[in-house]
Amino acid sequence: MSSNDLTGEIPIGITKLLEIKGLNLSRNGFYGNVPNEIGQLKVLDLSINNFAGEIPQSMTGLNFLAYLNLSNNFSGKIPSGTQLQGFNMSAYEGNTRLCGKPLTNI
């Protein structure tokens, strides 16, 4: 669903899609909060939207993630002691107000 000019908040109904393994909502106009209990995703791309604030704590429960891209969206600190710190710096590119491992502006 990338690059479709979708706007608004991510629909809460997306959390009901229990079998979905990948979600690419990049390059849209989504804003607000990322829903809690987003599933057991292996791929998550929320880059280049209009999200603001910190990376939701609920995302620390995505234990099966193999690919993550949160670039150009968030601020605050990457939750410590989680798999979110194991991704390459490019997963967080363009988040000038984001800090924590793996970023250098700790």
Backbone torsions as a table, in degrees:
resi	resn	phi	psi	omega
1	MET	NA	22.2	179.5
2	SER	-72.3	146.8	173.0
3	SER	56.4	47.9	-179.8
4	ASN	-117.6	12.7	-178.8
5	ASP	56.7	31.9	176.2
6	LEU	-75.1	141.6	-179.0
7	THR	-134.1	170.3	179.1
8	GLY	97.3	-166.5	178.1
9	GLU	-85.6	153.4	175.1
10	ILE	-62.8	126.7	-178.4
11	PRO	-60.1	134.0	-179.8
12	ILE	-61.2	-26.1	179.3
13	GLY	-60.9	-19.9	179.1
14	ILE	-63.4	-23.2	178.8
15	THR	-73.4	-13.3	178.7
16	LYS	-84.0	-11.5	-179.6
17	LEU	-82.9	76.7	-171.3
18	LEU	-68.4	-25.7	-176.9
19	GLU	-89.2	-8.4	-178.7
20	ILE	-68.6	133.9	-177.8
21	LYS	-111.0	-16.8	179.8
22	GLY	-138.5	141.1	-179.4
23	LEU	-140.6	114.9	178.7
24	ASN	-118.4	103.2	178.3
25	LEU	-111.6	21.8	-175.1
26	SER	-67.3	158.7	174.7
27	ARG	56.7	48.6	175.1
28	ASN	-129.0	-160.9	-179.8
29	GLY	-121.0	31.6	179.8
30	PHE	-66.5	147.7	178.0
31	TYR	-144.7	-179.6	179.0
32	GLY	85.1	-149.3	-176.0
33	ASN	-99.2	150.5	171.6
34	VAL	-78.8	130.6	-177.3
35	PRO	-59.8	143.8	171.6
36	ASN	-66.6	159.6	176.5
37	GLU	53.9	54.4	-176.7
38	ILE	-76.4	0.0	174.9
39	GLY	111.3	-167.7	179.0
40	GLN	-107.2	62.0	-175.0
41	LEU	-73.2	146.9	171.1
42	LYS	-102.6	-23.1	-178.9
43	VAL	-133.0	128.8	176.8
44	LEU	-141.5	119.8	178.2
45	ASP	-128.2	108.6	177.6
46	LEU	-114.8	17.8	-173.7
47	SER	-66.1	155.0	174.5
48	ILE	52.7	59.2	171.7
49	ASN	-127.1	-157.0	-179.1
50	ASN	-122.6	30.4	176.4
51	PHE	-66.0	152.9	179.2
52	ALA	-138.5	162.5	177.5
53	GLY	87.9	-162.9	-174.0
54	GLU	-83.4	160.2	172.9
55	ILE	-64.1	127.0	-176.8
56	PRO	-60.7	136.8	178.4
57	GLN	-58.2	-29.8	-179.7
58	SER	-61.6	-23.9	180.0
59	MET	-71.5	-14.5	178.4
60	THR	-70.2	-13.9	178.7
61	GLY	-87.0	1.2	178.7
62	LEU	-83.1	75.0	-172.4
63	ASN	-72.7	-15.4	-175.6
64	PHE	-101.9	6.0	-177.4
65	LEU	-60.3	128.5	174.2
66	ALA	-109.3	-24.2	179.4
67	TYR	-137.6	134.7	179.8
68	LEU	-141.8	134.3	172.9
69	ASN	-139.3	110.1	177.8
70	LEU	-117.2	23.0	-173.9
71	SER	-64.7	148.4	176.1
72	ASN	61.7	41.9	-178.3
73	ASN	-141.9	-47.7	-161.3
74	PHE	-110.3	166.1	175.5
75	SER	-135.6	179.4	179.8
76	GLY	90.2	-156.2	-175.8
77	LYS	-109.1	137.7	173.8
78	ILE	-65.8	127.9	-177.6
79	PRO	-53.2	126.4	-176.4
80	SER	-80.5	156.4	178.0
81	GLY	69.5	24.3	-178.9
82	THR	-127.8	167.3	177.8
83	GLN	-65.5	-16.7	178.5
84	LEU	-62.2	-24.7	178.4
85	GLN	-81.3	-10.4	-178.0
86	GLY	-86.9	-7.2	-179.6
87	PHE	-82.6	156.3	178.4
88	ASN	-62.7	154.3	179.1
89	MET	-55.8	-29.1	-177.9
90	SER	-63.5	-21.0	177.6
91	ALA	-66.0	-18.4	-175.5
92	TYR	-120.2	13.1	-175.8
93	GLU	-56.1	139.7	176.0
94	GLY	82.8	1.4	176.6
95	ASN	-94.3	81.0	-171.9
96	THR	-65.7	-18.2	-179.2
97	ARG	-109.3	21.5	178.5
98	LEU	-105.5	142.1	-179.9
99	CYS	-142.3	172.4	-179.5
100	GLY	108.3	163.9	179.9
101	LYS	-59.7	134.0	13.1
102	PRO	-93.5	7.2	-177.5
103	LEU	-74.3	154.3	-177.3
104	THR	-85.2	-18.3	-178.5
105	ASN	-88.8	54.3	-179.2
106	ILE	-67.6	NA	NA
